[in-house]
Amino acid sequence: MVHEHLDGRKYLLNLIDTPGHVDFSSEVLRSLLPCQGAILLVDAGQGIQAQTLSVLDEALKRNLTVIGAVNKWDLVKDDDRGPAAVRELSDLLGCDESEILRISAKTGDGVDEVLDAVIERIPPPPATKPEAPFQALVFDSWYDSFRGVVSLVAVFEGELKKGDSITSTTSGKEYTILDLGILSPREVSIADHPSANSRTLRKGMAGWVVCGMKDPKDAYLGDTFHHTSSPTPPLESFKPLKSMVFAGIYPLDPGGFTKLEDAIRRLTLTDRSVTTNRESSTFLGQGFRLGFNGSLHMDVFRQRLEDEFDEEVIVTRPLVPVKIVMKDGSERTIDNPADFPDPGGLLKVTQVLEPMIRATIVAPDEYTGAIINLCTSHRGIPLSHSYLSTGTTHDTSTTTALKPRVSMVYSLPLSSIITSFHSSLKSISSGFASFDYEEAPYEESDLVRMNILVNGQKVDALCTVVHRSVVQKEGREWAKRLRDVIPRQQHEVVIQAAVGATIMARERIAPFRKDVTGYLYGGDVTRKMKLLAKQKVGKARLKERSIGRVTIPTEAFHAVLGGQEVKRKGGSSSSSSDKKKKN
């Protein structure tokens, strides 16, 4: 955008918005690459959140100038929540309260002051050197069906125009600039601008370039472009965060694997933190094993597949990568539950290590007890406990009681938070608690593989790795959820959760039963017993022919994944909807 400052001059600003959730930390790190400064935005009603601390830490590591701003000021200017948020932010940044901006994005109050502060406080890129060769950092890219890969670059040195020959530092491939421009906010081409001085991307500018790159795999995040005739060293060596959660994704239609592969390939171009590997399941067919930064990241990716590419997929239970140390000293990393050793295979293993996290929870003091119980039930170990704010205002005329807020740091297994921990935390704290985490070293743990058996046949898509202390509880919950979503059959369906040969839980779905004695009006009881015995033999013969052929609908995977209860249509009665229910 072009902003006219108080001094009457016009300034070109490139603004990047970043998500605040911990699962999208890679997006924040990627956005910091081309920036000279950052605006740290805090909700006036909520104050400092857990993710605020981690995002600020990353910005300070890159020596960026940080401007503090408190949003939603129109809602809290008449009470003490706004001044309390200003005090917390000023203490966090180590600046005077007068330097914290009070704004309202809803009404527009204070927005001009934000843009003025950006120009006055954040240093511009240093002046360009006439002899400096061209260097540009690639910090984003997307795919266009007609033009190929469109790369978003920040120019660090020199200038770029249409027709220039550039080379990728990472791949070494040469390209010719076919078109280039800026985002304002949509794509605006400057390649054929009437003014010759406006046809180039110069130092300090951020813009998009089209260079005939057809393969999305050649668009590396953090890559450096330079003129082919003037090679330069790379500007950055950015690597996305390691995947913390792995899950299998399979097409609902067995013949839709190729279409799903193309959709995932294009989506990962805009989200490089997702890792992809092919895998196959005897139950679901061909699919992919994808790695994500968290469970919300995984859910957003699945939703984008459905909304942008009309792909209906089945997502298996997420798993965190587990390390096992064998007796011969070798070490393996397992991200697929089917590869985890069974109880017999564990005899050859000396150690099983699971990833840990250092979780930071910020919440009002009144919810401390409930949060401690939640963390303890998820095998958490407390590390620190501190207050972020006191319970009174600084106004000497009136002393108003404010809710003091605490910051709690826990060591938690990553596997214990990837499903329902965040929603449980929001529930017990009435939505006031915030949660953020960072990686911690692996620790030894007692983990086992839990298999789900349907009529004695293992469903590999529903296998998972859990801690031995919760395997019986998890097995019972899984069996009950599957019992509620698997439709009734003409024969009995038995659902079991097992660790090796040990059955931890069992549920039964009763078969449909026709009243074969309904037409009898009397006579000897042996007539009735004879008909019932004949029906029993027929049921047994049908079961023998149909072992393992049980329809498991998509809702079963969603129920196990999200933990919600999904009831069969028609309950336990033999309704027609049960018979017609499709996979």
KAZIVEN-V706852 format. One record per residue. N is the residue number from 1. SS is DSSP state (H for helix, E for strand, - for the rest). PHI is phi as a letter, one per 30 degrees, with the letter a starting at -180 (none if undefined). D_FIRST is the distance of its C-alpha to the first C-alpha in whole Angstrom. Layout:
{{N | SS | PHI | D_FIRST} {N | SS | PHI | D_FIRST}}
This chain:
{{1 | - | none | 0} {2 | E | c | 4} {3 | E | c | 6} {4 | E | c | 10} {5 | - | d | 12} {6 | - | d | 16} {7 | - | d | 17} {8 | - | i | 16} {9 | - | c | 14} {10 | E | c | 10} {11 | E | b | 8} {12 | E | c | 6} {13 | - | c | 5} {14 | - | c | 7} {15 | - | c | 8} {16 | - | b | 11} {17 | - | c | 14} {18 | - | b | 17} {19 | - | d | 20} {20 | - | c | 23} {21 | - | d | 26} {22 | H | d | 28} {23 | H | d | 29} {24 | H | c | 25} {25 | H | d | 26} {26 | H | d | 25} {27 | H | d | 22} {28 | H | d | 21} {29 | H | d | 23} {30 | H | d | 21} {31 | H | d | 17} {32 | H | d | 18} {33 | - | e | 19} {34 | - | c | 16} {35 | - | c | 15} {36 | - | c | 16} {37 | E | a | 16} {38 | E | b | 16} {39 | E | c | 16} {40 | E | c | 20} {41 | E | c | 20} {42 | E | b | 23} {43 | E | d | 25} {44 | - | d | 27} {45 | - | d | 29} {46 | - | c | 30} {47 | - | i | 29} {48 | - | d | 29} {49 | - | c | 30} {50 | H | d | 31} {51 | H | d | 28} {52 | H | e | 26} {53 | H | d | 29} {54 | H | d | 28} {55 | H | d | 24} {56 | H | d | 25} {57 | H | d | 28} {58 | H | d | 26} {59 | H | d | 23} {60 | H | d | 25} {61 | H | d | 27} {62 | - | c | 24} {63 | - | h | 24} {64 | - | d | 21} {65 | E | d | 20} {66 | E | c | 20} {67 | E | c | 19} {68 | E | d | 21} {69 | E | b | 20} {70 | E | c | 22} {71 | E | c | 21} {72 | - | i | 23} {73 | H | d | 25} {74 | H | d | 26} {75 | H | d | 28} {76 | H | b | 30} {77 | - | d | 30} {78 | - | c | 33} {79 | - | b | 35} {80 | - | c | 35} {81 | H | d | 33} {82 | H | d | 30} {83 | H | e | 31} {84 | H | d | 33} {85 | H | d | 29} {86 | H | d | 28} {87 | H | d | 31} {88 | H | d | 31} {89 | H | d | 28} {90 | H | d | 28} {91 | H | d | 32} {92 | H | d | 30} {93 | H | d | 27} {94 | - | i | 30} {95 | - | b | 28} {96 | - | d | 29} {97 | H | d | 29} {98 | H | d | 27} {99 | H | d | 24} {100 | - | d | 23} {101 | E | d | 21} {102 | E | c | 22} {103 | - | b | 20} {104 | - | b | 20} {105 | - | d | 17} {106 | - | d | 20} {107 | - | c | 20} {108 | - | j | 17} {109 | - | d | 19} {110 | - | i | 18} {111 | H | d | 14} {112 | H | d | 13} {113 | H | d | 16} {114 | H | d | 14} {115 | H | d | 11} {116 | H | d | 13} {117 | H | d | 15} {118 | H | e | 13} {119 | H | d | 13} {120 | H | d | 16} {121 | H | c | 18} {122 | - | d | 16} {123 | - | d | 17} {124 | - | d | 15} {125 | - | e | 16} {126 | - | d | 20} {127 | - | d | 20} {128 | - | d | 21} {129 | - | c | 25} {130 | - | e | 26} {131 | - | c | 29} {132 | - | d | 27} {133 | - | d | 27} {134 | - | d | 24} {135 | E | b | 23} {136 | E | b | 20} {137 | E | c | 20} {138 | E | d | 20} {139 | E | c | 19} {140 | E | a | 18} {141 | E | a | 20} {142 | E | b | 21} {143 | E | c | 24} {144 | E | c | 24} {145 | - | d | 27} {146 | - | c | 27} {147 | - | c | 25} {148 | E | i | 26} {149 | E | d | 24} {150 | E | c | 20} {151 | E | c | 19} {152 | E | c | 16} {153 | E | b | 16} {154 | E | c | 15} {155 | E | d | 17} {156 | E | c | 19} {157 | E | b | 21} {158 | - | i | 21} {159 | E | b | 20} {160 | E | b | 20} {161 | - | b | 21} {162 | - | d | 22} {163 | - | j | 26} {164 | - | d | 26} {165 | E | c | 28} {166 | E | b | 27} {167 | E | b | 29} {168 | E | d | 28} {169 | - | d | 30} {170 | - | d | 31} {171 | - | c | 32} {172 | - | i | 33} {173 | - | d | 32} {174 | E | c | 31} {175 | E | b | 29} {176 | E | c | 27} {177 | - | d | 24} {178 | - | c | 24} {179 | E | a | 20} {180 | E | a | 17} {181 | E | a | 13} {182 | E | b | 10} {183 | E | c | 8} {184 | - | b | 6} {185 | - | d | 8} {186 | - | d | 11} {187 | E | d | 12} {188 | E | b | 12} {189 | E | d | 15} {190 | - | c | 15} {191 | - | d | 18} {192 | - | c | 20} {193 | - | d | 18} {194 | - | e | 20} {195 | - | d | 19} {196 | H | d | 20} {197 | H | d | 18} {198 | H | c | 15} {199 | - | c | 17} {200 | - | b | 17} {201 | E | c | 15} {202 | E | c | 16} {203 | - | e | 16} {204 | - | j | 14} {205 | - | c | 11} {206 | E | b | 11} {207 | E | a | 12} {208 | E | c | 15} {209 | E | b | 18} {210 | E | c | 21} {211 | - | b | 24} {212 | - | i | 27} {213 | - | d | 28} {214 | - | c | 30} {215 | - | c | 31} {216 | H | e | 29} {217 | H | d | 31} {218 | H | d | 30} {219 | - | c | 26} {220 | - | c | 27} {221 | - | d | 24} {222 | - | i | 24} {223 | - | d | 25} {224 | E | c | 25} {225 | E | c | 24} {226 | E | b | 26} {227 | E | d | 27} {228 | - | e | 31} {229 | - | d | 32} {230 | - | b | 31} {231 | - | d | 32} {232 | - | b | 30} {233 | - | d | 31} {234 | - | d | 28} {235 | - | d | 25} {236 | - | b | 26} {237 | - | b | 29} {238 | - | d | 27} {239 | - | b | 29} {240 | - | e | 28} {241 | - | d | 31} {242 | - | d | 34} {243 | - | d | 35} {244 | - | c | 36} {245 | E | b | 38} {246 | E | c | 39} {247 | E | b | 40} {248 | E | c | 42} {249 | E | b | 40} {250 | E | b | 42} {251 | E | d | 42} {252 | - | d | 44} {253 | - | c | 45} {254 | - | e | 47} {255 | - | c | 46} {256 | - | c | 43} {257 | H | d | 42} {258 | H | d | 41} {259 | H | d | 38} {260 | H | d | 37} {261 | H | d | 37} {262 | H | d | 34} {263 | H | d | 32} {264 | H | d | 32} {265 | H | d | 32} {266 | H | d | 28} {267 | H | d | 27} {268 | H | d | 28} {269 | H | d | 26} {270 | H | c | 23} {271 | - | b | 25} {272 | - | d | 27} {273 | - | d | 29} {274 | - | d | 31} {275 | E | c | 34} {276 | E | b | 36} {277 | E | b | 40} {278 | E | d | 42} {279 | E | a | 45} {280 | E | b | 48} {281 | E | b | 50} {282 | - | d | 53} {283 | - | c | 52} {284 | - | c | 49} {285 | E | i | 49} {286 | E | d | 46} {287 | E | a | 43} {288 | E | b | 41} {289 | E | c | 41} {290 | E | c | 37} {291 | E | c | 36} {292 | E | b | 33} {293 | - | d | 32} {294 | - | a | 33} {295 | H | d | 35} {296 | H | d | 32} {297 | H | e | 30} {298 | H | d | 33} {299 | H | d | 33} {300 | H | d | 29} {301 | H | d | 30} {302 | H | d | 33} {303 | H | d | 31} {304 | H | d | 28} {305 | H | d | 31} {306 | H | d | 33} {307 | H | d | 30} {308 | H | d | 28} {309 | H | b | 31} {310 | - | h | 34} {311 | - | c | 36} {312 | - | c | 39} {313 | E | b | 39} {314 | E | c | 42} {315 | E | c | 41} {316 | - | d | 43} {317 | - | e | 44} {318 | - | d | 41} {319 | E | b | 43} {320 | - | d | 42} {321 | - | d | 43} {322 | E | c | 47} {323 | E | c | 49} {324 | E | b | 52} {325 | E | c | 55} {326 | E | d | 58} {327 | - | d | 61} {328 | - | d | 61} {329 | - | j | 58} {330 | - | d | 55} {331 | E | b | 52} {332 | E | b | 50} {333 | E | c | 47} {334 | E | c | 47} {335 | - | c | 44} {336 | - | b | 47} {337 | H | e | 49} {338 | H | d | 52} {339 | H | d | 52} {340 | - | d | 53} {341 | - | d | 57} {342 | - | d | 59} {343 | - | e | 62} {344 | - | d | 64} {345 | H | d | 61} {346 | H | d | 60} {347 | H | d | 63} {348 | H | c | 62} {349 | E | c | 59} {350 | E | c | 59} {351 | E | b | 56} {352 | E | c | 53} {353 | E | c | 50} {354 | E | b | 47} {355 | E | d | 43} {356 | E | c | 43} {357 | E | b | 40} {358 | E | c | 39} {359 | E | c | 38} {360 | E | c | 36} {361 | E | b | 37} {362 | E | c | 36} {363 | E | a | 37} {364 | E | e | 39} {365 | H | d | 43} {366 | H | d | 45} {367 | H | c | 44} {368 | H | e | 45} {369 | H | d | 48} {370 | H | d | 47} {371 | H | d | 44} {372 | H | d | 47} {373 | H | d | 49} {374 | H | d | 46} {375 | H | d | 45} {376 | H | d | 49} {377 | H | d | 50} {378 | - | c | 47} {379 | - | i | 49} {380 | - | d | 47} {381 | E | b | 48} {382 | E | d | 47} {383 | E | c | 45} {384 | E | a | 44} {385 | E | a | 43} {386 | E | b | 42} {387 | E | c | 40} {388 | - | d | 37} {389 | - | b | 38} {390 | - | d | 41} {391 | - | c | 42} {392 | E | b | 42} {393 | - | d | 40} {394 | - | c | 40} {395 | - | d | 41} {396 | - | d | 44} {397 | - | d | 45} {398 | - | b | 45} {399 | - | c | 45} {400 | - | c | 43} {401 | E | d | 43} {402 | - | c | 40} {403 | - | d | 40} {404 | - | d | 40} {405 | E | c | 38} {406 | E | c | 39} {407 | E | c | 38} {408 | E | c | 41} {409 | E | c | 40} {410 | E | b | 43} {411 | E | c | 44} {412 | E | b | 44} {413 | E | d | 44} {414 | H | d | 41} {415 | H | d | 43} {416 | H | d | 44} {417 | - | c | 41} {418 | - | d | 39} {419 | - | c | 41} {420 | - | c | 41} {421 | H | d | 41} {422 | H | d | 37} {423 | H | d | 38} {424 | H | d | 41} {425 | H | d | 40} {426 | H | d | 37} {427 | H | d | 41} {428 | H | d | 43} {429 | - | c | 40} {430 | - | h | 39} {431 | - | i | 36} {432 | - | d | 35} {433 | - | d | 36} {434 | E | c | 33} {435 | E | b | 34} {436 | E | b | 32} {437 | E | b | 34} {438 | E | b | 35} {439 | E | d | 37} {440 | E | b | 41} {441 | E | d | 43} {442 | E | d | 46} {443 | E | b | 49} {444 | E | d | 52} {445 | - | b | 53} {446 | - | c | 55} {447 | E | c | 54} {448 | E | b | 55} {449 | E | c | 54} {450 | E | c | 55} {451 | E | c | 56} {452 | E | c | 56} {453 | E | c | 59} {454 | E | c | 59} {455 | - | h | 63} {456 | - | i | 64} {457 | E | c | 61} {458 | E | d | 58} {459 | - | c | 54} {460 | H | d | 52} {461 | H | d | 49} {462 | H | c | 50} {463 | - | d | 51} {464 | E | a | 50} {465 | E | c | 50} {466 | E | b | 51} {467 | E | d | 53} {468 | H | d | 56} {469 | H | d | 56} {470 | H | c | 54} {471 | H | d | 56} {472 | H | d | 58} {473 | H | d | 56} {474 | H | d | 53} {475 | H | d | 56} {476 | H | d | 57} {477 | H | d | 53} {478 | H | d | 53} {479 | H | d | 56} {480 | H | d | 56} {481 | H | d | 52} {482 | H | d | 53} {483 | H | d | 57} {484 | H | d | 55} {485 | H | c | 52} {486 | - | d | 55} {487 | - | d | 57} {488 | - | d | 61} {489 | - | c | 63} {490 | - | d | 66} {491 | - | b | 67} {492 | - | d | 66} {493 | E | c | 63} {494 | E | c | 63} {495 | E | c | 60} {496 | E | b | 60} {497 | E | c | 58} {498 | E | b | 60} {499 | E | c | 60} {500 | - | i | 62} {501 | - | c | 65} {502 | E | c | 65} {503 | E | d | 64} {504 | E | c | 62} {505 | E | a | 61} {506 | E | b | 62} {507 | E | b | 62} {508 | E | b | 64} {509 | E | c | 63} {510 | - | d | 66} {511 | - | d | 67} {512 | - | d | 67} {513 | - | b | 71} {514 | - | d | 73} {515 | - | d | 76} {516 | - | d | 79} {517 | - | c | 81} {518 | - | d | 80} {519 | - | d | 83} {520 | - | d | 86} {521 | - | c | 88} {522 | - | l | 90} {523 | - | j | 93} {524 | - | d | 93} {525 | H | d | 90} {526 | H | d | 90} {527 | H | d | 89} {528 | H | d | 86} {529 | H | d | 86} {530 | H | d | 86} {531 | H | d | 83} {532 | H | d | 81} {533 | H | d | 82} {534 | H | d | 81} {535 | H | d | 78} {536 | H | d | 77} {537 | H | d | 78} {538 | H | d | 76} {539 | H | d | 73} {540 | H | d | 74} {541 | H | d | 74} {542 | H | d | 71} {543 | H | d | 69} {544 | H | d | 71} {545 | H | d | 69} {546 | - | c | 66} {547 | - | d | 65} {548 | - | i | 61} {549 | - | d | 61} {550 | - | c | 59} {551 | - | d | 56} {552 | - | c | 53} {553 | - | d | 50} {554 | H | d | 46} {555 | H | e | 46} {556 | H | d | 49} {557 | H | d | 46} {558 | H | d | 43} {559 | H | d | 46} {560 | H | d | 47} {561 | H | d | 43} {562 | H | c | 42} {563 | - | i | 45} {564 | - | d | 45} {565 | - | d | 49} {566 | - | b | 49} {567 | - | c | 52} {568 | - | d | 54} {569 | - | d | 54} {570 | - | i | 58} {571 | - | i | 58} {572 | - | c | 62} {573 | - | d | 63} {574 | - | d | 64} {575 | - | d | 62} {576 | H | d | 61} {577 | H | d | 57} {578 | H | d | 58} {579 | H | d | 60} {580 | H | c | 57} {581 | - | d | 54} {582 | - | c | 52} {583 | - | d | 51}}
